[in-house]
Amino acid sequence: MVAMGDADIEVFGWVVAFVHCQRFVQWCDPLLKLAIEHVS
C-alpha cells in the first residue's frame, strides 16, 4: 500500500464528495423541478 500524504487524502475526499454530490443532484433535480412547478 502506498502511503498517501495529507494533500492526497484531501484531494481524494473532495473527489468522493463531488461524486456523491453529482448523484445527489441527479436524484434531487426532478424533485426540485416538481416542487418549483407546484409552488409557482
C-alpha positions as CSV (number, residue, x, y, z in Angstrom):
1,M,0.0,0.0,0.0
2,V,1.3,3.4,-0.9
3,A,1.4,5.9,1.9
4,M,-0.6,8.9,1.0
5,G,0.2,12.5,2.1
6,D,-2.4,14.7,3.7
7,A,-2.8,16.6,0.5
8,D,-3.6,13.4,-1.4
9,I,-6.1,12.3,1.2
10,E,-7.8,15.7,1.0
11,V,-8.0,15.6,-2.8
12,F,-9.4,12.0,-2.6
13,G,-12.0,13.3,-0.1
14,W,-13.0,16.1,-2.5
15,V,-13.4,13.7,-5.4
16,V,-15.6,11.4,-3.3
17,A,-17.7,14.3,-2.1
18,F,-18.0,15.6,-5.7
19,V,-19.2,12.2,-7.0
20,H,-21.7,11.9,-4.2
21,C,-22.9,15.5,-4.9
22,Q,-23.4,14.6,-8.6
23,R,-25.5,11.6,-7.7
24,F,-27.4,13.6,-5.2
25,V,-28.2,16.4,-7.7
26,Q,-29.2,13.9,-10.3
27,W,-31.7,12.4,-7.8
28,C,-32.9,15.7,-6.4
29,D,-33.2,17.7,-9.6
30,P,-36.5,16.1,-10.8
31,L,-37.9,16.5,-7.3
32,L,-36.8,20.2,-7.2
33,K,-38.4,20.9,-10.6
34,L,-41.7,19.3,-9.4
35,A,-41.6,21.3,-6.2
36,I,-40.9,24.6,-8.1
37,E,-43.7,23.8,-10.6
38,H,-46.1,23.0,-7.7
39,V,-45.3,26.3,-5.9
40,S,-45.4,28.6,-8.9
